[in-house]
Amino acid sequence: MNTVTVYIDESLSTRDRIKLKHEIMAMPYINDVELARHDSHDLMIEYEAHAGLPANVLTMLRSKGLHPDITSA
């Protein structure tokens, strides 16, 4: 299992963050997505080692007009 923390520049509502969590969870090889309670900009994503991840997640977020950045891997 691998974990990456992604910071999203935009401020999202709780509803939008939960919707985003479900969309990421629907991606192949994603095992879990946690929404940080202390910072509404952070997502912690747990995934199986696979070529293309976590880049595929960043691509998906960018396609939604968001500006993500990996803060820890």
C-alpha positions as CSV (number, residue, x, y, z in Angstrom):
1,M,0.0,0.0,0.0
2,N,1.2,3.5,-0.8
3,T,-0.1,6.8,0.6
4,V,0.1,10.3,-0.9
5,T,-1.2,13.6,0.5
6,V,-2.6,16.0,-2.1
7,Y,-3.1,19.7,-1.4
8,I,-5.8,21.4,-3.4
9,D,-5.5,25.1,-3.8
10,E,-9.2,25.8,-4.1
11,S,-11.5,26.0,-1.1
12,L,-14.2,23.3,-1.5
13,S,-17.4,23.0,0.5
14,T,-17.8,19.9,2.6
15,R,-20.3,18.5,0.1
16,D,-17.8,19.1,-2.8
17,R,-15.0,17.4,-0.8
18,I,-17.2,14.3,-0.1
19,K,-18.2,14.2,-3.8
20,L,-14.6,14.4,-4.8
21,K,-13.7,11.6,-2.3
22,H,-16.3,9.3,-3.9
23,E,-15.0,10.1,-7.4
24,I,-11.4,9.3,-6.5
25,M,-12.5,6.1,-4.7
26,A,-14.1,5.0,-7.9
27,M,-10.8,5.0,-9.7
28,P,-8.9,1.7,-10.2
29,Y,-6.3,0.8,-7.5
30,I,-7.5,3.4,-5.0
31,N,-8.2,1.8,-1.6
32,D,-9.1,4.8,0.6
33,V,-9.4,8.6,0.6
34,E,-9.4,10.5,3.8
35,L,-10.4,14.1,4.2
36,A,-8.3,16.0,6.6
37,R,-10.2,17.5,9.5
38,H,-7.6,20.1,10.3
39,D,-7.2,21.4,6.8
40,S,-9.9,21.4,4.2
41,H,-7.4,21.5,1.4
42,D,-5.7,18.1,2.1
43,L,-6.7,14.7,0.9
44,M,-4.8,11.6,1.9
45,I,-5.1,8.9,-0.7
46,E,-4.1,5.2,-0.1
47,Y,-3.5,3.2,-3.3
48,E,-2.0,0.0,-4.6
49,A,1.4,0.3,-6.3
50,H,0.5,0.6,-10.0
51,A,2.0,2.4,-12.9
52,G,0.3,5.7,-13.4
53,L,-0.6,6.4,-9.8
54,P,-0.7,8.9,-8.3
55,A,-0.3,10.9,-11.5
56,N,-3.7,9.6,-12.7
57,V,-5.3,11.2,-9.7
58,L,-3.7,14.5,-10.3
59,T,-4.8,14.4,-14.0
60,M,-8.4,13.7,-12.9
61,L,-8.3,16.6,-10.4
62,R,-6.9,19.0,-13.0
63,S,-9.6,17.9,-15.5
64,K,-12.1,19.2,-12.9
65,G,-10.4,22.6,-12.9
66,L,-8.6,22.1,-9.6
67,H,-5.0,22.8,-8.9
68,P,-3.6,19.9,-6.9
69,D,-0.1,19.4,-5.6
70,I,1.5,16.4,-3.9
71,T,2.7,17.5,-0.4
72,S,3.9,14.1,0.8
73,A,4.4,10.7,-0.7
